[in-house]
């Protein structure tokens, strides 16, 4: 059976190796700060327990007081790592383990007896493990099943720490070697530790897979779906819509090549980002938005009638036309032409709807650009129409929009 000193050494090597590995991973993925916090936590654990294991070789204050508090500071880092993994701030009680150790050691009767110090450390560690379990249960990272399993493991490990603390107060040892049951209890803790690491590794792998899938399905500039992601979103929307209709909208930024030629590609990218931000901010719940080409975007909406899609398209068109886009040479304004195809859920076909929306888009461009055209079957209705509308010129803009949208529904119904 291994002695306590050897057990300390093995634990330090294990924790130190994990610290180096996790920090190295973070150095290649700086945005994933949970790797850093986990690594620092294991580093502190390795350093602190290494100092404790060097008792009688270094000053007692450094080995006992400093070493143990450094080790317990690791729980703060682990709690912070879980919260970073979840995208939230750590709760203040993550500092409980270190606080328990410091406060308890202010009492001379507890500080001078090794048995009490060992019990204090294990009670503090149990508090840290319970804290981690609570963070896991109240979090949203990974699946609920994995989070419950992780919390149970930490609660079991906390229980083993409390058992160890009780044994310490009963035996009151004067050296590590007098803790005859220490190895048996430590084995339980080691099993729980390995299980927790395995679960966390699985969660991180799942998160990495999700991020990879997101990169595959997302346009890197605008953050909107790319063509593949948009196709998947379209199919998902159709599959989850038992009835009603689907509106497919194609946006094409007017004279975008001139923007790139005159102002440069940096301004062109700014225009694309601005337009994508407008669309995403106005997008209804049951809808998806993607970039399907250079300056071409598309949206798919679950709708009740054609005017729902036209209302969204017109809202986007007017919002873009009014948006100031600042450049080094001054402010520019950009417009978009829009084509819409409508189909019932039962008859929805992406390729056919894309062709119809393209046909409507061509009609919008042919009638002067900066307008919306809706195609349903053989009917194409343009909003606003190519002719001048004296009523619209005199009416409030919002009233004019509603009047045009109502006309779309009536014309398509007829």
Secondary structure, 3 states (H helix, E strand, C coil): CCCHHHHHHHHHHHHHHHHHHHHHHHHHCCCCHHHHHHHHHHHHHHHHHHHHHCECCECHHHHHHHHHHHHHHHHHHHHHHHHHHHCCCCCHHHHHHHHHHHHHCCCHHHHCCHHHHHHHHHHHHHHHHHHHHHHHHHCCCCCHHHHHHHHHHHHHHHHHHHHHHHHHHHHCCCCHHHCCCHHHHHHHHHHHHHHHHHHHHHHHHHHHHHHHHHHHHECCCCCCECHHHHHHHHHHHHHCCCCCEEEEEEEEECCHHHHHHHHCHHHHHHHHHHHHHHHHHHCCCCEEEEECCCCEEEEEEEECCHHHHHHHHHHHHHHHHHCCEEECCEEECCCEEEEEEEEEHHHCCHHHHHHHHHHHHHHHHHCCCCCEEEEECCEEEEECCCCCCHHHHHCCHHHHHHHHHHHHHHHHHC
